[in-house]
Amino acid sequence: QVQLVESGGGLVQPGGSLRLSCATSRSISSTYAMDWYRQAPGKQRESVARITNGGSTNYADSVKGRFTIARDNAKNTVYLQMNSLKPEDTAAYYCHVDLGARGHVWGQGTQVTVSS
């Protein structure tokens, strides 16, 4: 059974940085595209960043130039480096993988709060 476990969230001041980690239970990060999503209170969950198994990346316009998604296949971990954080980045961040016929898997989420 595939599991995703996020960590690295917390409280940070505007302009600060955080790095989120998503540990996978198997080496799925090297086989499947992996995503980071976020959901702010009262808002729909939105895609933030994606990395394909080939290493291609894409980002939501709101985070381009500030966030970087990367993965370490040896550690079965996907990262989201977040720089120049803004209050509007405050949300629960979720790791996600689409396993095709085996369905979608979500992590439990990690809270990021950007506030002075």
N, C-alpha and C positions, 0 to 999 in steps of 0.2 A: 504494500500500500504506500502510495506516494504521500509524503508530508512536507509541508513548507513551514519553516519557523523563522519569523522575522525578529530582528533585534536592532537596537541602536537609536531608537527614538528618544525624545526628551524635550526639555525646555531650553530654548536658545533665544538669544537676543536678535533683533533684526540685523541683517548683515553677517550673521554668524554662519557656521557650517555644522553639518551632521553627516555621518555616513551610516546608512542603513544596510543591514545584511539579511540575506534570505538563504538559509541553509536548507538544502533539499535532502531527502532521505535516501535517494539513489542518484546515480549520475545522469539525471534527467536534464540538468542544465546544459550538457554538451549535446543533447539530442533534440531538444525542443526549444522553441522560442520562449523566452521568459519575459514577464511584464511586471511593472510596478503600477499600481493604481492608488488613488487616494479618494477619501470621502470626508468632506467637511460636514459639520452639523447642518441638517436641513437641506443638503444638496445631494445630487446624484453622484454615484461613484464614477470617477473619470480616469482615463488612461493617462499616465504620466510619462512612461518610457518603456521601450521594448528593445530586447537584444535577441537576434536570431541565433540559430545554432551555427550559422556561418560567421557570426560576429558583427553583422550589420546592426545599426542602432537607429532608432528614431524617437523623437520627443514631442510632447505637447508644446505648442507655441509659447505657452506661459512659462515654461521652464528651460527653453532652449538657451544655451550659453551659460546656464547656472548649474544644471544637474548633469551628471554623467552616470550612465549605467555601464557596468562591467561585470565580468564573471571570472571565477577561478575554477576551472574544471577539476583540478586536482583536489580542491577543497569542497567541491559540489556546492558552491556558494555564488550567489549573485549579489552585487552591491549596487547601491544608489548613493553616489556622492552628491550632496546638496550644498551648494555654496550661495553666498549672497541671499540668504533666506529672508523672506518677507512675511509679514503677518498673514497675508492671504495664502501662504503655503501651509498654514495650520490645518491639520487633518489627520485622520487615521490612514496610515499607509499600509497597503496590502501587496503581497507578492502573489503572482498568479501564473499558472501554466495551463495551456490547453492541450490535453493529451489525445485529442481527436475522438475516436470512438470510445475511449475510456473516460471521457468527460473532462470537466474543468476542476482544477484543484486550487483552493485559496488558502493562504496562511491566516493566522488569527489576527493579524494586524499589529502595528506599533504606532503609538501616538506621537505626533510631532507638533509642538506648540511653539510658535514664534511670537514672542512678546517681550516688551521692555518692562 
